[in-house]
């Protein structure tokens, strides 16, 4: 009775047997496809009682249709045959089910599933740890920039963004900032920060007094990007499609 028919334990929920192997073991003379079609008329449902698959032939010929059967279906097919061979196969499947359902076998399967889950969690944690380690320099840089009291020119910000893989230059960055509401578009305050950008603390305006030869004083104003603004815009552009040109 041992190994009368190969049992497939790949499915952790329940073992299965191959339809063609059962057909051979039962010594059915009818062609397999015809026999299986007739057996299905007894009320078996695909997806519940059996699964259709394509099996390769040893000679490497054309694949043939086979079926993975649950033990419950296999036992019923054995009964339907009403032969001594069918009785032997059914008794064999009953012994397989009894062994499968023994408490120690159930516990062993549960432990295997728990170990596989634990291994999966460990692998995920290792991947996360490697990713965090890889990102650590960028995190440190971002924190240092954000808390820095040193502001930079918009042209310098464009260089930083370009170094990170985004194709943009100073002129296009100025245009992008104006078009997206960070800088004023026109008038005497062109390229000065909008109120929204100032409220977000992305920019600061540096004023500089220049004495003219005639005794008058000219005040110039330059928009500079704060540490917080540098982090904000670099992250904003890096979240865009890599290599995307910003018009």
Number of C-alpha atoms within 10 A of each C-alpha: 10 8 8 13 16 12 14 15 12 9 8 11 8 13 18 23 21 22 22 17 17 21 20 12 16 19 13 14 9 10 9 18 15 9 13 17 10 10 16 15 9 11 8 13 12 13 10 10 18 23 16 14 13 11 14 13 10 7 6 7 8 10 12 11 14 20 20 22 23 19 21 16 20 24 19 15 21 23 17 13 15 10 13 12 16 23 17 17 23 20 15 18 22 15 14 16 15 11 13 16 13 11 10 11 13 13 12 12 15 13 12 13 13 12 12 12 12 12 12 12 12 12 12 12 12 12 12 12 12 12 11 13 12 11 12 12 11 12 13 11 12 19 14 14 18 17 12 13 11 11 22 17 14 21 16 16 22 23 16 17 21 18 11 15 14 21 17 21 19 16 12 16 19 18 16 16 19 19 13 11 14 22 24 19 19 10 7 8 12 12 19 22 26 19 13 12 18 16 10 13 15 21 26 19 16 11 11 11 10 12 10 9 7 6 8 8 12 10 9 11 14 14 18 23 24 23 22 21 23 26 20 16 18 18 14 11 20 16 9 12 10 12 14 13 12 14 10
